[in-house]
Amino acid sequence: MGNFYKDNKDIENVIDFLDLGEVAALLEEDFKYAEEYDFAPKDAAEAIDNYKRAISLCGEIMSDRIAPLAEETDRVGNTLNEDGSVTRAPGMAKAIELFGKTGLMGVTIPYYLNGLNMPCTVLTACNDIVSRGDAGLMNLFGLQGIAETINSFADEDIKKEYVPRLVSGEWTGAMVLTEPDAGSDLQSVKTTAALDENGVWRVNGVKRFITNGCGEVLLVLARTEPEFSDGRGLSCLLVEKGPWVKVRRLENKLGIHGSPTCEMVFTDAPAKLIGLRKRGLITYVMALMNGARMGIAAQGTGIGEAAYRAARDYAASRKQFGVTIDNFPALRELMSTMSVELQASRLLTYYSAKNVDLETGLTKKFESLKGTPEAQNVRARLKKVAAFNKMLTPMAKYYGSEMSMRNAQGAIAVLGGSGFMKDYPCERYLRDSRITTIYEGTSQLQVVAAIAGVTGGLVATVIEDILGAGWSPEHPRMSALLKELDDAIAYVKGREDAKTYLDLSARKLVDAGIALIVTALFFKMSEKYPNKKAALNFWLANEFARVRGEIAKVMSGYSGSTDEFEVLAPMPPVED
């Protein structure tokens, strides 16, 4: 039997390196649940063993049962029926059933709602594995944020009614945010919700680009306060699938064909308010961001893994001029780059997920300790971790998604003409990877989200968290690059056009921040796993050279792409 976890030692090594003992103690609330639930762990070692068992089960299901169906799923896709219902590809329906039976559809959900009460880091590893086998499936398996949102903000009776059925796979869900005229600008949402004469909320409007909009549980962002035209007027409401919701179109997409993307119409749809009015965007959707970013970062990592393996396997068997093509220096460099960037993505993504878990656990601990002397210490650490996450989660999403595209393109380059053909899965990896840089916030928006932390000096604080205080003398190359980054930030802030020039330079500065943080992670991990030193050296030789070039561009002061835009990129002439 195959297993996408056991055949990938890097996942287990990264999990071990991160040491989830503290996370386990926080989520298990010092393992008090062992007294109530037979399957709850009694200590950190047992918890971590449970985590690995769950990830391994996911790896087994994907390897033996689901990945072999991925090509068929991509070819068949989903079918919109005349009555507005959607029929999934057989492989996708089978996957939901299998994962529902194992409990893996509720990895992060608490025990009392039939979940596994495991960390986001475990879900991230599962999403990595799932995406290696079928990236489209991750969009359904990884939609556990729907149940998490209900668990975090809904009334108790709503939690008990909906969450267990999502965990079992009986129902699936969707986060219904985007509209035809409101893409990333969610403050412009026009879908309305109003109370009828019986005190029932009724939702009306059109939503577009909704992942799994054909699901049974729909969390809808709607305007409940018409006097506000911005985010203050939006609330989150739960709508059940029914005749009041019509899927009028399935998008004909480039990739992830197994994941249905729907255009939907709501007509007086009865709804239940989740949490408080006016908090839909400001509180509840924003609370989804960390998990959503982690999901796509893991999806990109999984696609990157699949693409790397396809390239490496092909190169080891394909002969040209009497030798296998993995002997050619140019291809060796390409595949080394693919491998090291994949490892970098996994480290950054899992480390970010661990910090998401720490924020979740410390938040619970702080609430339980309010009014005690210890509470202030917990609050101080919570504040620090929350600041990390505002920078790390968009960094992980940005890097993982962009890496997936590079690896998919690299795989096609290694396979040559064969990679362009549908006889091999590489063209599917390229098609699937493209969306990861777009949904849940484009790469450009992730840079915007991360840049405040970079310019605020948070990169050095994260490095200290990884390596400990006093790390600088041990790592002179990292110290030198950090100083170059600080100098570039000071230069940008000192310009008269600081805001505009920062917008122009943000990606370059964020790239440098990622390069430094990943270096710290490689350094630390190589202490436990010496084989990582080769990846570290490759990263230092290649990525540091690249980002130094980016910093040099920032320091040059050149802004022609904005100042001379009309000359550099003129509008094509319109024919009469």
N, C-alpha and C positions, 0 to 999 in steps of 0.2 A: 504494500500500500504506500502511495505517495503522501507527502505532507509538506505544504508550502512553508511551514514553520521549521520543521526538523531539517529540511534541506537548505535552510538559510541561517547559518550560524550567526550572522551579523545581527539579526533581530534579537536573539537570546542574549548575545553579548552586550548589546546596547541596554537592554532591560536590566541585566545584572549590573552594568556600570552605573546606571542611574540610581540604583538602590532605592526601591520603593517602600522600604520599611516604614519610614515616617509617614508617607502617604497612606499606607495601610492602616497605621495606628489612628490617623486622623479620620479616615472614612469609616473605620469600624468603631470609632469613638472609644478607643482603648480596649477594643475587642469585647465590648459588653454584649454584642448581639449573639455571641456563642452560647449564652445562657438561654436564649429564646429560640434560636434556630440551629438545628443539628448540623447544617451544612456551613454555618458561618465559622470563619477561622478563629482559633484560640490565641494565635500570636502572629507576629509578622512573617515568620518563616512559612507557616501554613498558608497565610494569605498569598504570599508570593508564589508558592507552589500552585495554589488555585488559579492564580493569574496565568501562569504558564500552561496549565492544563486547558484553560479556556482558549488561549491563543492556539495551542496545538490542535484542539478540536476544530477550530476554524480552519486551520491549515489543512487538516485531513479532509474536511468537507469540500473545500475549494479544489484541492488537488484531484481527488477521485470522482467527485460527483458533479461539480459545477463548471470548472475550467474546460473540461472536454466539450461542453455545450456552448461555449462562448461564441464560436464562429457561427453556429446556427442562430443563436440569439441575435447576433449582429445582423445576420441576413434577414431574419424573419421580422424582428422588431415588434412593435405593438400595433394593434388594429383597432380603429375607432368604429364601433358598430352604429347602426342606424338609430338606436335608442339612446345614444350618447354614452353608453358604457364602453369600456376599453378591455380588450382581450390581450393579455401579456404573452410574450414568447414562452414556450413551454419551459425552457431552462430557468427563466426568471421566476415563474410561478413555483417551480420545484425548489429553488433556492430559498424563497420566503418560507415555504413549508418546512424545509429542513432546519433552517436557522431558528424558526419559531419553536420547534420541538426541543431544541437544545437549550433554550433560554438566552441565546446569544443576541437576540433582538432587544434584550433589556440589560446590556452589560453594565450600564451606569445607574440603573434604576434601583431604588431601595428594596430590601428584602420583602417588606410587608406588601409591596405592590407586585410581587413575583419576579423582581429583578435580581441581578447578581451582585449589586452594590460594589462594583469594581471601578477602578480609576479610568479617567479619560485616556491615560497612557495605554491601558489594555485595549480600549476601543480603537485607539490610534493604530496599534499593532495589527489588530484584526482588519481595520480598513486598509492598511498597507497590503496585507495578504489577499483580501478580497479583490482589491484593485489590480493586483498582479494577474489574477485569473479572469476577471471581467470588470472593467472599470465602471460600466453602467450599473452593475449590481450594487456597487458602493453607494450609489445615490439612493437606493432603497434601504439597504442594510444600515447605512450610515445616517439615515434620517431619525436617529434615536433622540435628536434634539427636540423633536415634537413631543415625545413622552416626557423628556426632561423639563420642557417648558410648562407642560400641564402640572407635573409634579412640583415644580418650584413655585408656581403662582396661582394655580386654580384652587377652588374650594375643595374640601376633603371629599365630598360626595362625587364631584366631577373626576377627581383623581381615581377613586376606586371604580368608577364606571368605565373609564376609558383606558387608563394606563395598562392594566393587566391584559387587555385584549390586543393592545399594540405589542406588548412583550411576547405574547404567544404567537404572533404572526397572523392571528385571525383577521386583524385590521392592520392597514398601513396608513400613514399620514402624509400630510403635505404642509409646508409653510407657504401661505398664499399671500405674497407681498407685491410682486411686480405687476405693473399695469402697462398698457400700450403707450401711454404718454408719461409714464413715471418709471424709468428704469432704475438707475442707481439713486435718483432723487426721490427717495421714499416720502419725503415731506409733502410731495405733490399728489399723493394718493387721493383719488376721487371717489372710490367705492364708499358707499355710505352704509351706516347702520343706525336704525332708530327704533325706539320702543313703540309697539302698536298699542291699541286700546286695552289689550289684555296683559300688558306688561312684558311681552315677548319681544326680544330683539329681532329685527328683520334686516337682512343684508341684501343690498342691491348694487350691482356693478359688474365690471369686466376685469378679469385678471389674465395676464399673459406670461409665458415662459415659466410656468409652474411645474416644477419637478414633482412627478407622481401626483398630479392634480386629480387623478382618477381614484385616489385613495379614499378610505372611509372617514377619516378624521382630518378636517381642514381647519388650520389655524389661520384666520383671515385678519389682515390689517385693514381696518376700515375707519372712516371718519364718523365719529359719534358726536362731535361738537362742531357744528357747522360754522359757528362764530370764529373758529380758529382755522386759518388756511395753511398752517404749518404743522410740524410734528406734535404740537400740543393738543391738537384735535383728534389724534388717532388712538384707537383702542384695539385690543386683541380679542377676537371672538372665535368660539369653536362652532363650526358648522358641520353637521353630519351629512354624508353623501345621501342624496335623495332627489326627487323630481324637481326640486327647487334649484338644483345645481346641474348645469349642462356643460359637458365638455364639447365644445363646438369645433375644435380643431386639435389635431396632434401635429406638432412641428416636424417638418421634414428636415432632419438635422444631418450635419457632417459626420458626427460620431455619437458615442454612447447610445446606440440604437435600442438597447434593452431598457433604458430609462425613459418612461413616457414623459414628454414635456407638453403641457396642455395649455390651451386657451379656454377660459371658462367664463360662463355667464351665471351670475347669482340673481335670482328673481324672488324677492320676498322670502329669502331663505331664513328659517328659524335658527337662532343662534344663542349661545350661552357666553356671557362675558367672562373672560379669563382675567383674574386680578382686578385692578382698578381702572376706571375710565381715565383717559388722557395719557396712559402710560404705555400704550402699545408699541410705539417706536422708541421713545426715550428710555424706557426700562426693559421691556420684554424682548424686543427685537435686538437691542444692543446686547442683552444677556446671551443671546444666541451666537454672537459673533465669535467668541473664543472657540466654541465647539465647532462652528461651521468652518472657520479657518483651519482648525486642526483636521477636520474631515477631508478638505480638499488638499491640504499639504500631504496627508497620508495617501490620498488618491494619486497625486502626482508621483510620490515615492514608489508606489506599487507599479504604476505604469512604467516608470523609469527602470525598475527591477526587471520587469518582463522584457523590455526592449534590450537592456544590457545582456540578459541571458540569451536572447535570440541571436544577438550579434556574436557573442563569445562562442556559443555552440557552433554556429555556422563557420566562423573563422577557423575553428580548430579542425574542421573536417573538409573544408573547401580547398582544393589544390589548384594552384596556378604556377606555371613555370617549374613544376616538379616539387614544390613545397606547399604546405598549408599556408593560407594567407595571413595567419596570425604571426608569421615570421617577418612580415613586412614592417619596418619601423614606423611608417606613417599610420598604419592600422593599429599597431601597438600603442602609439601615443593616443589615438582616438579612443580606443577601448579603455586605456588607463584613465583617461579623462572621464569617460562615462562611469566607470567604477567608482572613482574617488568622489565625483560630484554626487553620485547616488548615496554613498556612505555619508557625505556631508549633509545631504537632505534628511536622511534618517536620523542622524544625531541631533540636528537642529530641531526637527519636528518632534521627536520623542522628548527632548529636553524641554521644549516649549509646553508639551502636553503635561509633563510632570509639574511644571509651574502652574498650569491651569488647575491641576489636582490640589496643589498646595493652597491655592487661593480658595478653592471650594472647601477644603478641610479646615483651613484657618478661619474662614468665615463662620462655619458652624461652631468651632471651638470658641471664638470670640463671643458669639451669642450666648453660649452656655456659661461663660465666665463673667459676663457683665456685672459690674459692681465689685469685682474682686481685684486685689493688687496685680494678679497675674494677667488680667485682661489687657492692661496697657502694653505689656511686652508682646502679647499676641497681636494686638492691633498694629503695633509698629512693624512687625514682620509682615502682616497682611498687607499693609500699605505698600511695602517694598515689593512684594510679589505681584500685587495688582499692577504696579507701575511696570514691572518686567513684562507682564502679559500684554500690555498695550503696545509694546514694541515687538516682543518675540513672536506673538501669534501672526501678525501680518508679515513679519520677516519669513516665517516658516512657510506660510501660504504662498508668498511671492517666490521664494527660492524653489520650493518643491514643485510648483506648477511649471515654472520656466525650465527647470532641470528636466522635467518629464518630456517637454518638447525637444530639448537638445538631445536627449537620449534616444527618443523615437527617430529623430532625423539621423542620428549617428548610426542606428541600427540599419536604416535603409541604405546609408552610405556603405556600410560593411557588406551588406548583401548585394549591393549594386542593382542590376536589373531585376534580380529575383525579389529584392525587397520592395520593388514597385508593384509587384504582382500580388494578387489575392491568394496565391498559393501559400504565402507565408503571412503571419499575423502582423508583420511590422507596419504595414500600411494602416491597419486598424489601430495600432498603438499611436501612430501619428495623428489620426483623425480623433481618437479619444482624448489625446493629451491637450488638444487645442482649447477645449472648453475650460480646462482647469485654470487657465490664465484669465478667464472672463467671469465665470459665475462666482457667487459669494464675494463679489468685489474684484474688479480687474486688478492686474498687476500694478497699474498706475495708482489705483486707490489704496492698495496695500502699502505702497511707498509713501503715500500721503499719511497713512495711519502710523507708519513707523518713524517718520523723519523727526517728529517732536522728541522722541526718546533719544535718537542719535544726536541731535543738536543740543539736547539737554545734558549730555555727558553720561547717559545711562549705559553705554557700551562698556566703559571701564568698570562700572559697578557690577554688571553681569559677569565680566571676566573675573573679577574678584570673587564673586559667588562661586564660580567654577573652580578656580585655582587656589583660592585663599588669599589672605592679605600678604603683601610682600612678594608677589609673583614677578614683578618687573625685572629684577636683576637676572632671573633665571631664563628669561625669554627676550633677549635684546631685539630680535627682529620684530616681534610683536609690539614691543614698547615703541620702537621707531615708527612703525606704521600708525600706532595709536596717536603719536605726536603729530604725524602728518595729517591725520584726520582732524585732530583738534585745531591745527593751524588752518586747514581748509574751512572749517566751520567758522572760526574767528574771521577769516577773510570774507566769507559770505555775509556774515552779520555786520561787518564794517562797511559794506557798500551802500551807496545811496539808494540803489534799487534792490535792497536786501531781499524783500519778499518775492519779487519777480525772479531774481537770480537764484534764490533758494528753490523755487519751484522748478527751475531749469536744472539745478544741480542735485536735486533730492535723490534721484535714483543712484547716482554715482556715490553719494555719501552713504546711502543705505547699503549699497554693495560692499563698501569698505567696512561698515559695521558688521555685516554678516561674515565677511572674511575673517575678521578678528575673533568673533564669538566662536565660529566653527574651529578656528585654530586652537583656541583654549580648550574646546571639547576634545579635539584630536590629541592635544598634549596630555590632557588628564586621562583619557581612555588608554593611551599608549603606555601609561604606567602600569595598567592592569593587563593589557593585551599588547605585547610588544610588536605583533604583526601590524598594528596600526601606525607604526613609525614610518613605514613606507608611504602610506597615504598622507601622513603629516608632511613628509618631505616633499612629496609631489605637490601638495596644496601650497606649501610655502614657495616653491619654485615657480608655480604657474599662476595661482590665484592672486598671490601678493603682487606679482609683476603686473597682472591685469588691472587690479584696483589702484595700484600706484599710478598707472597711466590715466585712470579715471580721475584721481585726485589732481593730477597735473592739468587735466582739462579744466577742472574747477578753478584752479589757481591761475590759469591763463587769462581769465576774465572775459573770454570770448562769449558773446551772446548773439551771434549772427542769426541763429535759428529762430529767434524771436524778433530781433531788431530789423532784420532784413528778410523776414518771412515772405513777403509778397514777391520779392525778387528771386529768392531761392526756390520757392514753391508756388509759381504763378498759377492762377486759374487757367485751365485749358480754354482755348478760344471756342466760342459757341458758333456753330455753323449756321448760316442764314437759311 
